[in-house]
Amino acid sequence: MSYDLLILLFLIAALAGFIDSIAGGGGLLTVPALLAVGLPPASALATNKLQSCGGSFSASLYFIRQHMVDLKQQKWAIVFAFVGSAIGTLSVMRIQADFLKLLLPILTISVGLYFLLSPTIGENDRNSRLSLIQFALIPAFGIGFYDGFFGPGAGSFYALAYITLAGFNLTKATAHTKVLNFTSNLAGLLFFIIGGEVIWSIGLVMLVGQFIGARLGAKMVIAKGRKLIRPMLITVSTLMSIKLIYENFF
């Protein structure tokens, strides 16, 4: 691959990492870019997992260093998100995920409408509806499974779960989302590596771009908080829905 294309993929990954660390949905940019440069679908998805690990790790590390995430408190959520993603990745190798392509636009539209029609959602911390182990067993495991099985929108679903079920404010939910995002990305990546589908030369270049973009995005989350995250979530959910509806029906 030419250096020009590698530089372009680096820049796309950096932009995707910036968006992903704030609202999720960076795969809307990176997966089409990888397909456009000629990668087969399986290799594109595998390489995308590699580069997205760079972004989710970068954002997670920044949020942890800023003391926004307590890893000890979240240990069971991390474990079950990893297990769920691993099972999801193994399942997708045996089961067609076509039905999720039809369901996903409904889910992403619902997420966008929820934030749009709830202007005060995530403004302050609230009482949690689930214990730590219940949160790990139900939403962390379930969304982790979805992330390994299919993937798009997982960050938005993690954030919504943290807000509605764990009672987190939007900024805190975003920080914790990136930790679980990294966990489920890593689990999926390990199985793609075993399958030999990852294109390392491209993936590592994009990983560096993701790392830089995600670090900038994580800083924006802390600096701007809910005023930035809420409109970004609505915008990304809307764009993702439009893209999926177009792919499914046109």
Secondary structure, 3 states (H helix, E strand, C coil): CCHHHHHHHHHHHHHHHHHHHHHCCCHHHHHHHHHHCCCCHHHHHHHHHHHHHHHHHHHHHHHHHCCCCCCCCCHHHHHHHHHHHHHHHHHHCCCCCHHHHHHHHHHHHHHHHHHHHCCCCCCCCCCCCCCHHHHHHHHHHHHHHHHHHCCCCHHHHHHHHHHHCCCCCHHHHHHHHHHHHHHHHHHHHHHHHHCCCCCHHHHHHHHHHHHHHHHHHHHHHHHHCHHHHHHHHHHHHHHHHHHHHHHHHC
